[in-house]
Amino acid sequence: MELLELLEVSKRYAADQPLAVDRLTLRVEQGELVVLLGPSGCGKTTTLRLIAGFETPDAGAVVIRGEVMAGPGRWVPPEKRGVGVVFQDYALFPHLTVAENVGFGLQNLDGAARKKRVAQILELVGLEDFADRYPHELSGGQQQRVAVARALAPAPALILLDEPFSNLDADLRDQLRAEVTNLLRNTGTTAILVTHDQEEAFTLADWVGVLNQGRLEQLDRPEEIYHHPATRFVAEFVGAADFLPGLVTAEGIVTELGVFPNAEGREVGEKVEVMLRPDDITFVPAPDGESAIIRRHFRGSENLYGLRLPSGHLVHSSQPSSAFFPTGTRVQAEAHVIHLVTFPSSAHPRSPS
Amino acid sequence: MTAMAGGVLRHPLGLLRPPSVWTVAAVAIAGLVAVPLLAVVFSLATPAREVWSHLLRTQLVELMINTILLLTGVGLGVLVLGTALAWLVVHYQFPGRSIFEWALMLPLAVPAYVIGFAFLGLLDFAGPIQTALRELFGLGFRLPDLRSAWGVTVAMTLVFYPYVYTLARAAFLEQAPGTLETARALGRGQFGAFVQVTLPMARPSLVAGVSLALMEALADFGTVATFGYRTLTEAIYRVWYGMFDRIAATQLAAVLLGFTFLLILVERALRGRARFTQVRNHGRPFAPIRLAGPRAAAATGACTAVLILAFGIPVGQLLVWAVHTLARTGLPTDFGPQLKNSLWLAAVTATAACVMAVVLAYATRLHPTRGVALSARFAATGYALPGAVIAVGVLLPMAWLDRVLGDTLWETFGINAGLVLTGSAVGLVFAYLVRFLAVSFQAVEASLSKVPRNLDEAARSLGIGTGRTLGQVHLPLIRRGLLAALALVFVDVMKEMPATLLLRPFGLNTLAVGVWQFTSESLWEDAAVPALAIVAAGLAPVVFAMRWMARDRKGLPA
């Protein structure tokens, strides 16, 4: 049985506004960590709030542990759903100590059992010495851990995290990401995490769901999202991508940078757009080359070159950090693509391949 | 599962959730407040033609002109005085500023009618100042008669400027320093920046402050009666007590109500679309400009002068009189019972008002639907209703209920119950609640709005329902706002005169009634004793409430 099911869930905030969540369908198995990824306004936070019960769906159903929480003829309020939430700004109770915060959701336990559980959880997050501090006396990272501990203390089957690491600085972020994911795995808690940071999504997730304007464009393993994006939006949002026009022929897909196998079985004569990532493209300086380097970004670990092809199209090539070529150099560009991804030409109505 | 009707998703869950207990409570409270209002409005449904024409012929025009004159004068006065003081105290640093900041609100502790008779007694023809001046300048010398439009206007300006001062100060503090600095960088001088940037941005607060002051002026009875100035409110009493003409009084109350609604409409229109909520203060607090030399002296002098005029002189005069009276005749015999009654009425009302305010504010927070929001706003408009109107509006249904109750009890049980409601303090407390709920609601609502919403959601996600969240999360966090609300309502009830005079059951007198009984016979010295008691009892809560409001400057949690 899935732990969480969202069945064609839709939500609109006002009659004259577009759908915030558009017929979303999602299934999550127990113990999985699903990351919802997308730009701001894509509906990922709304989805989280619908699961938690802070919003009511206009259509569809939210099912947790096989029980309908929100659906036609049924509504279960948030306090009865057993879903833990970690907020972006932690939402710690300022008038309670760390221990009181963490124990807030344990009102069903008696005093001794509650103290024991609080101590246990605090030890898990490494804050056992901070039990009597107040939230404003803690650092950002410590507050975040208290927020996680508080949500985990009642041992919920499902925990929701809304951009939990975005308020921390970079090095702290990596450390806490690892800690929190370990914690979730060790306790066997199913988790849905929302973020706009793709690196975070790829590092943490078992499954990544990419949202755009309320629609789930693709739900897949991180590698598949990157190498086989289902829609143009996913291709552009996740990783850098350039698109070259191509024509499907009997020999393959013909583009400016060569002919590629028609692995997706497109029809001959179809016009497509071929997705190329910077790591797919290389170049060799050549005085008679027809392409030219028009810009260079030094990124520390790599050099990102912008190349103008004879047709005028712009592509990018990722080169090692020490490979330096000045702008203006004439080059011969080549593409070596392991997984070729194509989309129908933009002029045609879009459909996921 | 998806129901499409004409392309729009219908809401299958919409029918399911029954109204929560909080919504019901909020609407019930609003309904309670509506009772007096509706009673007065319905009384218009049976117009007494002869009464109306009589009123029109004799006094209505004069009353309305006087009322309009008063409103204009007081409105201008409090606007200028309150805004100027607030500007001074927020933007400049001068000796004594930190004390003046809260001390300038002190006149709130003194009822308007007290300041009125204190000044009258001081400056009257037979009073000490004129007597001394006559000795200096000869017997023909006399000051212009205080018992006139401008006399009342000046007195009321001195009493009511704190409304504008408090709100203007809060508004100025909320403005990010960046806006003012930007204006200066773009070439505006200090005064120019003030007029073109600060004032327009503070407009909603200024409008609210002036309208509060004007509503108080409209509703006031004690001051205008003492000055012999005939306004609508004053006429209601004269007609009610003097001629026992309930019907005419009700008609006049309706006219007064009309004025009030006009005020509210004008206020709304002037406020524009600006919302009255706070924006979080970003970054560094405001850095006042240090004044030196003569300018610093002028600033300190101005504040001191206002305080002396509005607070020092009246209270000083009261003390002198009280000492005389006590030495002469000792405490008035009624003083003990009056004090007791004032205190317990104030305590009961303050507690009830705070409970109701918490219910209203929490209901608005939980269910921000139009129905609940409207209920909250409606319940808070009781403040705009003059005490006289509320008293009339409370009396009518209560008298009716009394009759019904009495008849039922007599017929069913043979008990002659007498006047259960009108004969008790129930009506009085009811009227107080209708009038002062707005005060507690504003304070509680302001505090509650500072509690971030995600704390509510965090509590819910941890399994805690709405009621327990209120007790465990919200109440502890709004503790200070609650105390301020209690203090403000307490003081307001202690000072209240109009409704008390009309509604009090026989024998139940408060300190305010005591003051009235003496001032209606121009016995200033005797009136000083109960008046001082009112001021003293109100001083501690007012100082507390003022310190709580002053803390806002530091952006501390409520």
Interface residues (C-beta under 8 A of the other chain):
Chain A: L7 E8 S10 R12 A15 R23 A52 G53 F54 T56 P57 D58 A59 G60 A61 A70 G71 P72 G73 R74 W75 P77 P78 E79 K80 R81 G82 V83 G84 V85 F87 D89 A91 L92 F93 P94 H95 F104 G105 Q107 N108 R150 A151 P154
Chain B: M1 T2 A3 V8 L9 H11 P12 L13 L16 R17 P452 N454 L455 E457 A458 A459 R460 S461 L462 G463 I464 G465 Q472 V473 P476 L477 P557
